[in-house]
Amino acid sequence: VTTLPTPALPPTYAAVATTATGPAAQADFHAQLSQIQADRDGLQLQLGKAQQEKEGLLRQLGTAQQDRDQLQRQVATVQGEKQAQVTALLQRVEAVETGAAKDNQDLLRTLLAAQNKTAELEAKLAQSQQAPQASP
């Protein structure tokens, strides 16, 4: 059998316990001891309440962390959606620009061909005006 050491009394109570003689001193000692025990019980009650409050706060913290994580996921989802929309818009703009550039090249080819044809017709007209015309 193991015996646990008896906790030491604070010096003022230890002095009363060791020097107390007679019924009045013992009554005073027991009153002080009862007050110490009542104080201890009160402190234990406060400790229990504090531990319950701590557990409540830890639960709130856990909930807050879960809420934060959920919000971060939602933000990431929205950012991904917005990025996809921006990417789609950029692809459309690029397609329009590419189409416009192709159309521009086609128009330049058509214009060049028209200029060449005009020059050719002007040359024929100039030739026909220089050629001697037969008189009737």
C-alpha positions, 0 to 999 in steps of 0.5 A: 500500500502506497501512502500519498504525502499529506499536502503541507499547510500554509505557514500561518495554518501550520503554526496554528496547528502545531501551537494550538492547545486548548479547545479555543485554539482548536476551534479557531484552527478548525474554523480556518481549516473549514474556510480553506476547504470552502475556498478550495471548493470555490476555486474548484468550482471556478476551475470547472466553469473555466474549463467548460468555458474553455471547451465552449471557446474551443468548439467556437474556434473549431466552428470558426475554422470550418467556416473560414475553410468553407469560405476559402473554398468558395472564394477559390471556386468563384476565382476559378469561375471568373478565371474561366470566364476571363479565359473564354473572353480572351479566346473570343477576342483572339478569335475575332482579332485573328478573323479580322486580320484574315479579313484584312489580308483578304481585302488587301489582296482584293484591293491589290488585284483591283489595282493590278487590273486597273493598271492593266486596263489603263495600259490597254486604253493608252495603247488603243489611243496611240494606235493609228485608227483606220479611217473609213 
